[in-house]
Amino acid sequence: MLYALIHSGLCALSADIISTVEFNYSGELLATGDKGGRVVIFQHEQESKNRPHLRGEYNVYSTFQSHEPEFDYLKSLEIEEKINKIRWLPQQNAAHFLLSTNDKTIKLWKISERDKRAEGYNLKDEDGRLRDPFRITSLRVPVLMPMDLMVEASPRRIFANAHTYHINSISVNSDHETYLSADDLRINLWHLEITDRSFNIVDIKPANMEELTEVITAAECHPHQCNVFVYSSSKGTIRLCDMRAAALCDRHSKFFEEPEDPSSRSFFSEIISSISDVKFSHSGRYMMTRDYLSVKVWDLNMENRPVETYQVHEYLRSKLCSLYENDCIFDKFECCWNGSDSAIMTGSYNNFFRMFDRNTRRDITLEASRESSKPRATLKPRKVSTGGKRKKDEISVDSLDFNKKILHTAWHPKDNVIAVAATNNLYIFQDKIN
């Protein structure tokens, strides 16, 4: 897969480090959240008549401050403004809605356009000053006048005070009325119209915290069945739960786990088996999980092992000791499906990202870098040399930059357009049309 490149760079401050990327349901809008609590929305421009063979680019549509830093006085804890996740709601009218969350508070935002304003009020002049009632001798009918397009982002709901631990996931349900939010030990179910209470549907907190053996790492609702959701754990297991079975889903309906090969067990086995992301396929038949070294595709009808396993950066297995020392082994990589569920994508180090074709079993490594970010440049596949004689275009595993990492990626729901967050830069790639 060769991708032509469109690039959008953001400033190089730590607050600008992108922490989440998400296309909306149509793919027309792309939202990013950053460590500074800001949400930037990009809009897909219509393709040009002069160059119809090129699809339109994504340009900034709206920018707003979603979260501010807070302080929990009861626990003497600073709550940072970093956006952990963004999830779009299906569009019901002209406005767009999205949920954004930091560690503690979830907000529902409305993004709407205004290109007309009302003029000719009875009680106000055009500059907004109130008119003297005694000077009003006739009634006027206000009329709508055109104005420059303005995009407004307004908070419609704030869902707070329901999580003791840091929120790691939010997922909108297929009923479009409810959504779930998950932290390390609990999952809550919310109604989009009700902000003052939520239902606790999973609670794995032991009576004695010293007995704690695993935490929840990610959770997602099924794309078609509103009663089904899954959550993954730091032990490398996935639990599928059915809300029809019980109000508290502590007892799972299905339990997905791959038996460990005793011959490959090491000190790091438990750390690298922790699942950092779980995503249902669009069809709802499969789900994908990402651990530190691999991506696995599971059939929901088969619990004992995944149907597909893709090695993302197996060459790092010999480097686990140094990755543990510099804390990179705890990085949480995300993964995503393409619109037809035929390909998957996830990130790696050195600004590399990996794409796997499920039909042909072919894979490719591409790099998001400023050097290759000339508009419409074709990306060349990259290869990593694991020892011995290095070929001309290969990069040595010892020269990989572990500070450059692609944790967040998103795939357009219909087209071959992908978004890749490389630290504080957003790269948007599109399939080349011959």
C-alpha positions as CSV (number, residue, x, y, z in Angstrom):
1,M,0.0,0.0,0.0
2,L,1.6,3.3,-1.1
3,Y,0.3,6.4,0.5
4,A,0.5,10.0,-0.7
5,L,1.0,12.4,2.1
6,I,-0.7,15.4,3.5
7,H,0.9,16.9,6.6
8,S,-0.2,19.2,9.3
9,G,2.3,20.2,12.0
10,L,1.5,21.5,15.4
11,C,3.9,23.6,17.7
12,A,6.6,21.8,19.7
13,L,5.4,22.3,23.3
14,S,4.8,19.4,25.6
15,A,1.1,20.6,25.9
16,D,0.8,20.0,22.1
17,I,1.7,16.3,22.3
18,I,-1.3,14.6,20.7
19,S,-3.0,12.1,23.0
20,T,-5.9,10.8,20.9
21,V,-7.1,10.8,17.3
22,E,-10.6,10.0,16.1
23,F,-12.6,10.2,12.8
24,N,-16.3,10.8,13.0
25,Y,-18.8,8.3,11.6
26,S,-18.7,9.8,8.0
27,G,-15.0,10.5,8.0
28,E,-15.7,14.1,7.1
29,L,-14.3,15.3,10.4
30,L,-11.1,14.3,12.3
31,A,-10.6,15.2,16.0
32,T,-7.4,15.3,17.9
33,G,-6.9,15.9,21.7
34,D,-3.7,16.9,23.3
35,K,-1.9,17.1,26.6
36,G,-2.9,20.7,27.0
37,G,-6.6,19.8,27.1
38,R,-7.3,21.2,23.6
39,V,-9.4,19.6,20.9
40,V,-8.6,20.4,17.3
41,I,-11.1,19.3,14.6
42,F,-10.1,19.0,11.0
43,Q,-12.6,19.1,8.1
44,H,-12.3,17.3,4.8
45,E,-12.3,19.8,2.0
46,Q,-14.1,18.9,-1.1
47,E,-11.9,17.8,-4.0
48,S,-10.8,20.4,-6.5
49,K,-12.3,20.5,-10.0
50,N,-8.9,21.3,-11.4
51,R,-7.4,18.2,-9.9
52,P,-10.2,15.7,-9.6
53,H,-7.8,12.7,-9.3
54,L,-6.7,14.0,-5.8
55,R,-9.0,13.8,-2.9
56,G,-9.6,16.9,-0.7
57,E,-7.3,17.7,2.2
58,Y,-8.1,18.1,5.9
59,N,-7.9,21.7,7.2
60,V,-8.5,23.1,10.7
61,Y,-12.3,23.5,11.2
62,S,-12.5,24.3,15.0
63,T,-10.2,24.5,18.0
64,F,-11.4,24.7,21.6
65,Q,-10.2,24.2,25.1
66,S,-12.0,21.1,26.4
67,H,-10.5,20.5,29.8
68,E,-8.6,22.7,32.3
69,P,-6.2,21.6,35.0
70,E,-7.9,20.9,38.3
71,F,-6.9,20.1,41.9
72,D,-8.6,17.5,44.1
73,Y,-8.4,19.1,47.5
74,L,-9.6,16.0,49.3
75,K,-6.8,13.8,47.9
76,S,-4.3,16.5,47.3
77,L,-4.0,15.4,43.7
78,E,-3.5,17.5,40.6
79,I,-5.8,16.4,37.8
80,E,-4.1,17.2,34.5
81,E,-6.0,18.6,31.5
82,K,-4.7,15.9,29.1
83,I,-7.4,14.5,26.8
84,N,-7.4,10.7,27.2
85,K,-10.1,9.8,24.6
86,I,-12.5,11.4,22.1
87,R,-15.5,9.6,20.8
88,W,-18.0,11.0,18.2
89,L,-21.7,10.5,18.4
90,P,-23.6,9.6,15.2
91,Q,-24.8,12.7,13.5
92,Q,-28.6,13.3,13.9
93,N,-28.9,16.9,12.6
94,A,-26.8,19.7,11.3
95,A,-24.7,19.8,14.5
96,H,-21.9,17.4,15.5
97,F,-21.5,16.0,19.0
98,L,-18.4,14.4,20.6
99,L,-17.4,13.1,24.0
100,S,-14.0,14.0,25.4
101,T,-12.5,12.9,28.7
102,N,-9.5,13.6,30.9
103,D,-8.6,11.4,33.9
104,K,-11.8,12.3,35.8
105,T,-14.3,14.3,33.9
106,I,-16.2,13.5,30.6
107,K,-17.8,16.3,28.6
108,L,-20.3,16.3,25.8
109,W,-19.5,19.0,23.2
110,K,-21.8,20.4,20.5
111,I,-20.0,21.7,17.4
112,S,-22.3,23.8,15.2
113,E,-22.1,26.3,12.4
114,R,-23.6,29.8,12.2
115,D,-23.7,31.7,8.9
116,K,-26.8,33.9,9.7
117,R,-27.7,36.4,12.4
118,A,-31.0,37.9,13.4
119,E,-31.4,41.7,12.9
120,G,-34.3,44.0,13.6
121,Y,-35.1,43.3,17.2
122,N,-37.8,45.4,18.9
123,L,-36.1,45.9,22.3
124,K,-32.4,46.1,21.1
125,D,-30.5,48.3,18.6
126,E,-28.2,46.6,16.1
127,D,-25.2,47.2,18.4
128,G,-26.9,45.3,21.3
129,R,-27.9,48.3,23.4
130,L,-31.4,48.2,24.9
131,R,-33.9,50.7,23.3
132,D,-36.0,53.1,25.4
133,P,-39.5,51.4,25.6
134,F,-41.2,54.8,25.2
135,R,-39.5,55.4,21.9
136,I,-40.7,52.2,20.4
137,T,-43.7,53.3,18.2
138,S,-44.0,50.2,15.9
139,L,-43.3,46.5,16.0
140,R,-40.6,45.0,13.7
141,V,-40.3,41.4,12.6
142,P,-36.6,40.3,13.0
143,V,-35.0,38.9,9.9
144,L,-32.1,36.6,9.3
145,M,-29.1,38.2,7.6
146,P,-26.1,36.3,6.2
147,M,-22.8,36.6,8.1
148,D,-19.3,35.1,7.9
149,L,-19.3,31.4,8.8
150,M,-18.6,30.8,12.5
151,V,-18.0,27.4,14.1
152,E,-19.0,27.2,17.7
153,A,-18.1,24.5,20.3
154,S,-20.3,24.5,23.4
155,P,-20.3,22.1,26.3
156,R,-23.8,20.5,26.6
157,R,-23.2,18.0,29.4
158,I,-20.5,17.4,32.1
159,F,-20.3,13.9,33.5
160,A,-18.1,14.1,36.7
161,N,-17.4,12.5,40.1
162,A,-18.0,8.9,39.0
163,H,-14.4,7.6,38.8
164,T,-12.0,7.1,41.7
165,Y,-9.2,6.1,39.3
166,H,-8.1,7.4,36.0
167,I,-10.5,7.0,33.0
168,N,-8.8,5.0,30.2
169,S,-11.7,4.4,27.9
170,I,-15.1,5.8,26.7
171,S,-17.3,4.0,24.2
172,V,-20.6,5.1,22.7
173,N,-23.2,2.3,22.6
174,S,-25.0,1.3,19.4
175,D,-28.3,2.5,20.9
176,H,-26.9,6.0,20.6
177,E,-28.4,6.8,24.0
178,T,-25.8,5.4,26.4
179,Y,-22.1,5.1,26.7
180,L,-19.6,3.4,29.0
181,S,-16.5,4.8,30.7
182,A,-13.8,2.6,32.3
183,D,-11.0,3.2,34.8
184,D,-8.5,0.8,36.3
185,L,-11.0,-1.1,38.4
186,R,-14.5,-0.1,37.4
187,I,-16.8,0.4,34.3
188,N,-19.8,2.7,34.4
189,L,-22.7,3.0,32.1
190,W,-24.1,6.5,31.5
191,H,-27.2,7.9,29.7
192,L,-26.3,10.9,27.5
193,E,-29.1,12.9,29.0
194,I,-28.3,12.2,32.7
195,T,-25.2,13.7,34.2
196,D,-25.7,13.2,38.0
197,R,-25.7,9.4,38.1
198,S,-24.3,6.4,36.3
199,F,-24.7,2.6,36.7
200,N,-21.6,0.7,37.8
201,I,-21.6,-2.4,35.6
202,V,-18.2,-3.9,36.4
203,D,-16.2,-3.6,39.6
204,I,-13.1,-5.7,40.1
205,K,-11.8,-3.9,43.1
206,P,-10.9,-6.5,45.8
207,A,-11.9,-5.9,49.5
208,N,-8.2,-5.8,50.3
209,M,-6.2,-3.8,47.7
210,E,-3.1,-5.9,48.5
211,E,-4.9,-8.8,46.7
212,L,-5.2,-6.8,43.5
213,T,-3.7,-8.9,40.6
214,E,-4.9,-7.1,37.5
215,V,-6.5,-3.8,36.3
216,I,-8.8,-2.9,33.4
217,T,-6.9,-1.4,30.5
218,A,-9.5,-0.8,27.8
219,A,-13.3,-1.3,27.2
220,E,-15.5,-1.0,24.2
221,C,-19.2,-1.5,23.3
222,H,-20.2,-3.9,20.5
223,P,-21.0,-2.0,17.3
224,H,-24.4,-3.6,16.8
225,Q,-25.6,-5.3,20.0
226,C,-26.2,-2.7,22.7
227,N,-26.2,-5.2,25.5
228,V,-22.6,-6.5,24.7
229,F,-19.3,-5.0,25.6
230,V,-15.7,-6.2,26.2
231,Y,-12.9,-5.1,28.5
232,S,-9.3,-6.1,28.5
233,S,-6.9,-6.5,31.4
234,S,-3.2,-6.1,32.3
235,K,-3.0,-9.9,32.4
236,G,-3.6,-10.2,28.7
237,T,-7.2,-11.5,29.0
238,I,-10.4,-10.2,27.5
239,R,-13.8,-10.6,29.0
240,L,-17.0,-10.3,27.0
241,C,-20.1,-9.3,29.1
242,D,-23.8,-9.3,28.4
243,M,-25.8,-6.7,30.3
244,R,-29.0,-8.8,29.9
245,A,-27.5,-11.5,32.2
246,A,-27.1,-9.3,35.3
247,A,-27.0,-5.6,36.4
248,L,-23.5,-6.1,37.6
249,C,-21.4,-7.8,34.9
250,D,-18.7,-9.2,37.2
251,R,-19.3,-12.6,35.8
252,H,-18.4,-12.6,32.1
253,S,-20.1,-14.4,29.3
254,K,-16.9,-15.2,27.4
255,F,-13.3,-15.3,28.5
256,F,-10.6,-14.9,25.8
257,E,-7.0,-15.9,26.6
258,E,-4.2,-17.4,24.7
259,P,-2.2,-20.0,26.7
260,E,1.4,-18.9,27.3
261,D,4.3,-20.9,25.8
262,P,6.3,-22.0,28.8
263,S,9.5,-22.0,26.8
264,S,9.3,-18.3,26.0
265,R,8.5,-17.2,29.6
266,S,10.7,-14.5,31.0
267,F,10.7,-11.8,33.7
268,F,8.9,-9.5,31.2
269,S,6.2,-11.9,30.1
270,E,3.5,-10.4,32.3
271,I,4.3,-6.8,31.4
272,I,4.4,-7.4,27.6
273,S,1.2,-9.5,27.7
274,S,-0.8,-6.5,29.1
275,I,-3.4,-5.4,26.5
276,S,-3.3,-1.7,25.7
277,D,-6.2,-1.5,23.3
278,V,-9.2,-3.5,22.2
279,K,-11.4,-2.8,19.1
280,F,-14.4,-4.5,17.6
281,S,-14.4,-4.9,13.9
282,H,-17.1,-2.9,12.0
283,S,-19.0,-6.2,11.3
284,G,-19.0,-7.1,15.0
285,R,-17.7,-10.6,14.3
286,Y,-14.1,-10.1,15.4
287,M,-12.2,-8.0,17.9
288,M,-8.6,-6.9,17.8
289,T,-6.3,-6.6,20.8
290,R,-2.9,-4.9,21.0
291,D,-0.2,-6.0,23.5
292,Y,3.4,-4.7,23.6
293,L,4.8,-6.9,20.8
294,S,1.8,-8.0,18.7
295,V,-1.7,-7.5,17.4
296,K,-4.2,-10.3,17.7
297,V,-7.5,-10.8,15.9
298,W,-10.1,-12.9,17.8
299,D,-13.3,-14.5,16.6
300,L,-16.0,-13.9,19.1
301,N,-17.1,-17.5,18.7
302,M,-13.6,-18.9,19.7
303,E,-12.2,-18.1,23.1
304,N,-9.2,-20.3,23.5
305,R,-6.8,-18.6,21.0
306,P,-6.8,-15.8,18.4
307,V,-7.5,-16.6,14.8
308,E,-4.7,-14.2,13.6
309,T,-1.5,-13.0,15.2
310,Y,0.7,-10.2,13.7
311,Q,4.1,-9.4,15.1
312,V,4.5,-5.7,15.2
313,H,8.2,-5.3,16.3
314,E,9.4,-8.8,17.3
315,Y,13.0,-7.5,16.9
316,L,12.5,-5.7,20.2
317,R,12.2,-8.9,22.2
318,S,16.0,-8.9,22.7
319,K,15.8,-5.3,23.9
320,L,13.2,-5.7,26.6
321,C,15.7,-5.1,29.4
322,S,16.7,-1.6,28.2
323,L,13.0,-0.9,27.3
324,Y,12.1,-1.7,30.9
325,E,14.8,0.6,32.2
326,N,13.6,3.6,30.2
327,D,9.9,2.8,30.9
328,C,9.1,2.3,27.2
329,I,7.9,-1.2,27.9
330,F,4.8,0.5,29.6
331,D,3.8,2.4,26.4
332,K,0.2,1.9,25.4
333,F,-0.1,1.5,21.7
334,E,-3.5,1.7,20.0
335,C,-4.8,-0.2,16.9
336,C,-7.5,0.3,14.3
337,W,-9.4,-1.4,11.5
338,N,-10.0,-0.1,8.0
339,G,-13.5,0.5,6.9
340,S,-14.0,-3.0,5.4
341,D,-12.2,-4.9,8.2
342,S,-9.7,-6.2,5.6
343,A,-6.6,-4.4,7.1
344,I,-5.4,-3.3,10.5
345,M,-2.9,-0.7,11.6
346,T,-0.9,0.0,14.7
347,G,2.1,2.1,15.8
348,S,5.7,1.4,16.7
349,Y,8.9,3.3,17.6
350,N,11.1,5.5,15.4
351,N,7.8,7.0,14.1
352,F,7.1,3.7,12.3
353,F,3.6,2.4,11.9
354,R,2.6,-1.0,10.7
355,M,-0.2,-2.1,8.4
356,F,-1.3,-5.7,7.9
357,D,-3.5,-7.0,5.1
358,R,-5.7,-9.8,6.5
359,N,-6.4,-11.3,3.1
360,T,-2.9,-11.6,1.7
361,R,-1.1,-11.7,5.0
362,R,1.2,-9.0,3.6
363,D,2.5,-6.3,6.0
364,I,4.3,-3.0,5.5
365,T,6.3,-0.7,7.7
366,L,5.9,3.0,6.9
367,E,7.5,6.1,8.6
368,A,5.8,9.4,9.5
369,S,8.6,11.9,9.3
370,R,9.2,15.5,8.2
371,E,11.7,14.3,5.6
372,S,9.0,12.5,3.7
373,S,6.3,15.0,4.3
374,K,6.4,16.9,1.1
375,P,2.8,17.2,-0.1
376,R,1.9,14.2,-2.3
377,A,5.1,12.4,-1.7
378,T,5.0,8.6,-1.9
379,L,6.0,6.8,1.3
380,K,8.7,4.2,0.9
381,P,8.4,1.0,2.9
382,R,11.0,0.8,5.8
383,K,12.8,-2.3,7.0
384,V,14.6,-3.0,10.3
385,S,17.8,-5.0,10.3
386,T,18.1,-7.3,13.3
387,G,21.8,-8.2,12.9
388,G,24.3,-9.5,10.5
389,K,24.9,-7.5,7.3
390,R,22.6,-4.5,6.9
391,K,21.2,-3.8,3.5
392,K,21.2,-0.4,1.9
393,D,17.7,0.8,2.9
394,E,17.5,-1.0,6.2
395,I,17.7,0.7,9.6
396,S,19.6,-1.0,12.4
397,V,17.5,-2.0,15.5
398,D,20.2,-0.4,17.6
399,S,19.7,3.0,16.0
400,L,15.9,3.2,16.5
401,D,14.7,6.3,18.4
402,F,12.4,5.2,21.2
403,N,11.4,8.8,22.0
404,K,9.6,8.9,18.6
405,K,6.6,6.7,19.0
406,I,3.3,6.3,17.2
407,L,0.8,5.5,20.0
408,H,-2.4,6.9,18.4
409,T,-3.7,6.1,14.9
410,A,-7.1,6.3,13.1
411,W,-8.5,5.0,9.9
412,H,-11.2,6.7,7.8
413,P,-14.5,4.6,8.1
414,K,-14.9,4.5,4.3
415,D,-11.8,5.6,2.4
416,N,-8.1,4.6,2.5
417,V,-7.2,7.7,4.5
418,I,-5.3,7.3,7.8
419,A,-4.3,9.7,10.5
420,V,-1.1,9.1,12.5
421,A,-0.1,11.1,15.6
422,A,3.7,11.3,16.0
423,T,4.3,13.2,19.3
424,N,3.1,16.7,18.4
425,N,2.6,16.3,14.7
426,L,-0.4,15.0,12.9
427,Y,0.2,13.2,9.6
428,I,-2.6,12.4,7.3
429,F,-2.0,9.9,4.5
430,Q,-4.2,8.9,1.6
431,D,-4.1,6.2,-0.9
432,K,-2.6,7.1,-4.2
433,I,-5.0,7.0,-7.1
434,N,-3.3,6.1,-10.4
